């Protein structure tokens, strides 16, 4: 297999030097295992956390080990019942071209039902994150206002569209006019605001005349600072991601905002609840697959993919995603 390993841990933003490409022999196939050829590799913000030793909900990738990641793979050889050569499955092979995997950890995909790469996006982990976090914690009601940032990404775009299905008003925040136009024209958001605009906070305020009932937190940083004063009494904040902070090397400069933040939680009776999507899998995943498959099929939920060709380009695509250079769900086409 050809694979990309973690060469060193980044300080601040990752660079190409933090990754190394190498080839390795795979172990022989045992009973219950399949040999997979990676077709698509998913690149996701959480991988930045795995590159560091900072305390998190999952163990870091060891230096010298293959980078982790969700994949769609084709079965080349099988010693597992239920899997045959030519089957396509959702796997967790990481940043490599081939893998020997236990069949128990795979989910077989139906290439006739939807493009298989959607199992890494709208019909996979990011789509599930949006669905479970929004419906279990955000609980949007008809007529309420839902705000989400990183809104053209796989999580944010699904949050906005599911909010619309539930009868809420969806306001998306994204970087740049091209992404904002896409939110309005393709994803059907009611308003779209560019967080890089000089008057971002004023634009946001004007876009939510009735205040904000659900803020689906994907980014933190200055975006969250503009959102919090606009939250209504009893607003819900599913805390999903803090991407503005992922490359931070230390404490930010400036005043201590914690007392004001706590005060607002108290005065406005806010519900602020973090989650890792895995906690909802057992309870919610079947509902998600049923609903989302239907919504994608009937066009009520659309998706946007940003496809990079070739495993060798994975590091630059990943680094770009953390800076907002992606336009939609980032996947790497590793093989046809
Ligand atoms: P995206 O494809 O949306 O990529 C990240 C986007 O974040 C960028 O494209 C950029 O969009 C935006 N961004 C980056 N830096 C900043 C910044 N400083 N301020 C504002 N926006 C910024 O990612 P995903 O949809 O895959 O993930 C979205 C969030 O959800 C992430 O925080 C991720 O960690 C989190 N997540 C959490 C899970 C959980 O279980 N809790 C599971 C999956 C994802 P733009 O150009 O529009 O600013």
Boltz pocket constraint, residues with backbone or C-beta under 6 A from the ligand:
constraints:
  - pocket:
      binder: B
      contacts: [[A, 43], [A, 44], [A, 45], [A, 46], [A, 125], [A, 126], [A, 129], [A, 149], [A, 150], [A, 151], [A, 152], [A, 153], [A, 154], [A, 155], [A, 156], [A, 173], [A, 174], [A, 175], [A, 176], [A, 179], [A, 195], [A, 217], [A, 218], [A, 219], [A, 220], [A, 221], [A, 223], [A, 239], [A, 240], [A, 241], [A, 242], [A, 243], [A, 244], [A, 245], [A, 275], [A, 276], [A, 277], [A, 278], [A, 320], [A, 321], [A, 322], [A, 323], [A, 324], [A, 325], [A, 326], [A, 328], [A, 329], [A, 330]]
      max_distance: 6.0
